[in-house]
Amino acid sequence: MKNVVLIGFMGSGKSSVGPHLARRMNRPFIDLDAVIEADAGRSVAEIFSSEGEAGFREREARNLQRALEGTGSVIAVGGGAPMRDDNWQRIRDGNCVIALTAEPEELARRLNGSRDRPLLQAGGPSVIASLLPQRLSRYLEADVVMKTDGIGPAEVAQRRDFPSPLGGLPAALIVTDSVVGERHGGPLREALTGAGFTSQLHLVPAGEAAKELAVLAGIYEALAAAGVDRHGTLIALGGGSIGDVTGFAAATWMRGIRYFQLPTTLLAMVDSSIGGKTAINLPAGKNLAGAVHQPSAIFCDLDYLATLPRDEYRAALAEVIKAALIADRSFVEWLSAALPALLSREARSVREAATRSIGIKATVVARDPSETGERALLNYGHTVGHALERVLGFGQIRHGEAVAWGMEVAARISLLTGACPAQSLAVQHHLLDEAGLLVDRPAVPHAKLIDAMRHDKKSQSGEPRWVLLREVGRAEYGRRVEPSIVRTALAEVLPE
């Protein structure tokens, strides 16, 4: 947070509350109108008289920009300043914006007899009635909106409604598990301290156990204890489950705060950290409670992969192979040749695979951020994969392994429905098999799998909508499939 900016209609109390708030925070106070007058060498009323409102607004914009280039101040700006979009962007950029409001009758009472406000000279209350409705919607976009009716300036400045970081550094809560936190939490906290943040680690269970309601409630409690408000930050440090629950907490804490993804697994780097889909699991199904909340940034440090367990790394390759199969034939060809180097974690191959996988998902997400259409392609293999995770018990099978078997079922359905040739299935099977993702074939009752698929997020009226392979490098989404074909594919791929 660079500055605290007070906005609001004339008479709302910005110039009188500002000095009290500045003393409370031990920061300098800047009254923008006073700065404009000093710069022009005459009063605001005289500027309006000689240059008109347009001339005043240009002076206001220049002086506002200069004031906001500094840091650590409490700045009161004129009631009309936020109405210019360029001014508003500068005001919002890294600052805490507080809107002071009052009822029209109270504003009229405070402004009665005022002779130094040019816009009031045409007849005070009537001008308030015409201008206030135009400006109020912009004021309500502030980080904090505080009514000042019947409250003195000193009391307003002492209100506990103000964000907690006002008296100190902005706060960040790092959500991670014990293993990742022990390895990487210390250096991250040191970096945050150097950037001017206070930070705390909050540990949650590893893997799918992190995506529980009780864990989410624990994050909320930690956010409250750490004083993280709307200007604070959540940081997901770990794998996909950490990113999912942290992102959901960020989407819902104080109706949405910013968060950053620092994935430490290949699966999270190439898939779950991208796109803003956040969620927790419920007994009825995987990822059923969630929100779309885009991270402010994603930082993929491939050095984290050096400590990733072998089986976790291998399982993540299912998402890499999936990305290639649905969108990029040349990537499939590259994988066919580079898979041995990729399995041995040869640095250049890992970087190439991660970069191309990330590019595919980011491109699809950018075209369909709310998953109303094309983004469903990214769920290839996930209809059966999620059902396997639910039936076997969350955490009992790795996500990538479940997706690999789901891809095998989806490919078999693609063949049985005539959607794609047998050669495409052979290419997919070879890649998954060479990656070691088809070693342990899960045995589950088909009736339970079919029931679980009815709860899939892509189902409509209890009927799954399938993503099917058309050919290597191309898929289609939203397909209805006859239940008999689904049962046949399950029988051929996953014995009961």
Helices and strands as residue ranges (DSSP letters): E 4-7, H 14-25, E 29-31, H 32-40, H 44-69, E 74-76, G 81-83, H 85-92, E 96-101, H 104-111, G 118-120, H 124-139, E 144-147, H 153-157, G 164-167, E 171-176, H 178-180, I 181-185, H 186-194, E 198-203, G 207-210, H 213-226, E 233-238, H 240-252, G 253-255, E 258-263, H 266-267, I 268-272, E 277-282, E 285-292, E 297-298, G 302-307, H 310-327, H 329-343, H 347-367, G 374-379, H 382-392, H 399-416, H 422-434, H 446-454, E 466-471, E 474-479, H 483-493
